[in-house]
């Protein structure tokens, strides 16, 4: 049976890895920290019942909580009579070279992003990913296939052609 000291050791040992996963799921540092804190709070209340792998349990909480936040998220848009001025072409908040994996991941639907993060950035097997997401291995494969197809077509990942260089 696990106790408070075991939980404290787990948090110290695995927080950085879990925070990285939370960031990849939310793509925002503040929301990632909130997500991890929420997941660890939920895990604390269930700590004595967790038998096998506490890290897998917490990762599952991260994914499901992230998905529920995404479903409920309010965009904060309010209608106005006047549109704000657009920034000039020289002041872009986006990536300088147009090739940004984070932007492309952010454009994926939540489920596909979760699969890509767990499979490729966390280096999980299909079975582990399916277990963490609570779905079948076939669902992981199909979501992964769709996500990779979308990433291949994403403009943020297209090569930049320099017109001054000979081809």
C-alpha positions in Angstrom: 0.0 0.0 0.0 1.4 3.4 -1.0 1.8 6.2 1.5 2.5 10.0 1.5 6.3 9.5 1.3 5.9 7.4 -1.9 3.7 10.0 -3.5 6.2 12.7 -2.6 9.1 10.7 -4.1 7.0 10.1 -7.2 6.3 13.8 -7.7 9.9 14.7 -7.3 11.1 12.0 -9.6 8.5 12.3 -12.4 7.3 15.9 -12.4 9.6 17.2 -15.1 8.6 14.4 -17.5 4.9 14.8 -16.7 5.1 18.6 -17.2 6.7 18.1 -20.6 3.8 15.9 -21.6 1.3 18.4 -20.2 3.0 21.2 -22.2 2.8 19.2 -25.4 -0.9 18.5 -24.8 -1.8 22.1 -24.0 1.0 24.1 -25.8 0.9 26.7 -23.0 3.2 26.8 -20.0 0.6 28.1 -17.6 -2.1 25.7 -18.7 0.5 22.9 -18.6 1.4 23.7 -15.0 -2.3 23.9 -14.1 -3.0 20.6 -15.9 -0.1 18.8 -14.1 -1.2 20.2 -10.7 -4.8 19.0 -11.3 -3.6 15.6 -12.4 -1.4 15.3 -9.3 -4.2 16.4 -7.1 -6.5 13.7 -8.6 -3.7 11.1 -8.2 -3.2 12.1 -4.6 -6.8 11.2 -3.7 -6.5 7.8 -5.5 -2.9 7.1 -4.5 -3.7 4.3 -2.1 -5.7 2.5 -4.8 -3.0 2.7 -7.5 -1.4 -0.7 -7.7 0.7 -1.1 -10.8 2.2 1.9 -12.6 1.5 5.3 -11.0 3.1 7.2 -13.9 0.8 5.6 -16.4 -2.2 6.4 -14.1 -1.1 10.1 -13.9 -0.5 10.3 -17.7 -4.0 9.0 -18.3 -5.3 11.7 -15.9 -3.3 14.3 -17.9 -4.8 13.2 -21.2 -8.4 12.9 -20.0 -8.3 16.2 -18.1 -6.8 18.0 -21.0 -9.5 16.6 -23.3 -12.2 17.7 -20.9 -10.7 21.2 -20.6 -10.5 21.4 -24.4 -14.2 20.5 -24.8 -15.2 23.2 -22.3 -12.8 25.9 -23.3 -14.3 29.2 -24.0 -12.4 31.1 -26.7 -13.1 34.5 -25.1 -14.3 36.1 -28.3 -16.7 39.0 -27.9 -18.4 40.6 -30.9 -17.5 44.2 -31.6 -18.6 46.8 -34.2 -15.0 47.7 -35.1 -12.3 45.2 -36.0 -8.8 45.6 -34.4 -6.0 46.7 -36.6 -3.9 43.9 -38.1 -0.2 43.8 -37.5 2.0 44.7 -40.3 3.8 42.0 -42.3 7.1 42.7 -40.6 5.8 42.0 -37.1 4.8 38.4 -36.9 4.2 36.6 -33.7 4.6 33.3 -35.5 7.8 31.3 -36.2 10.4 33.2 -38.2 11.1 30.5 -40.7 7.6 29.1 -41.0 8.7 25.6 -40.0 7.4 25.0 -36.5 6.4 21.7 -35.2 4.6 23.3 -32.2 2.3 25.3 -34.5 1.5 22.2 -36.6 0.8 20.1 -33.4 -1.4 22.8 -32.2 -3.6 22.6 -35.3 -4.3 18.9 -34.7 -7.5 17.8 -33.0 -7.0 17.0 -29.4 -7.2 13.2 -29.7 -4.7 13.1 -32.6 -2.4 15.5 -30.8 -2.5 13.2 -27.7 -1.6 10.1 -29.9 1.3 11.9 -31.6 2.6 13.2 -28.3 2.5 9.8 -26.6 3.7 7.8 -29.5 6.5 9.9 -30.9 7.5 12.5 -28.3 7.0 10.3 -25.3 8.2 7.2 -27.3 5.4 5.0 -26.1 4.3 1.8 -27.9 0.9 1.5 -29.6 -0.3 -0.7 -26.7 0.9 1.7 -24.0 -0.7 4.6 -25.9 -4.0 2.7 -26.2 -3.9 1.9 -22.5 -3.2 5.5 -21.5 -6.0 6.8 -23.8 -8.4 4.1 -22.9 -9.0 3.0 -26.5 -8.0 0.1 -28.8 -4.7 -0.3 -30.5 -6.5 0.1 -33.8 -7.9 3.5 -32.8 -4.3 4.6 -31.9 -3.1 3.4 -35.3 -5.9 5.2 -37.2 -5.6 8.4 -35.2 -1.9 8.4 -35.7 -2.2 7.8 -39.4 -4.7 10.7 -39.7 -2.5 13.0 -37.6 0.7 12.2 -39.6 -1.2 12.8 -42.9 -2.4 16.2 -41.6 1.2 17.1 -40.4 2.6 16.2 -43.8 0.2 18.8 -45.4 0.6 21.5 -42.7 2.1 24.7 -44.1 4.2 25.2 -40.9 6.2 22.1 -41.8 6.6 22.8 -45.5 10.2 23.5 -46.6 11.0 27.1 -47.2 12.2 27.7 -50.8 15.0 30.3 -51.0 14.7 31.9 -54.4 18.3 33.1 -54.3 19.6 29.5 -54.2 19.9 27.4 -57.3 17.8 24.2 -57.1 
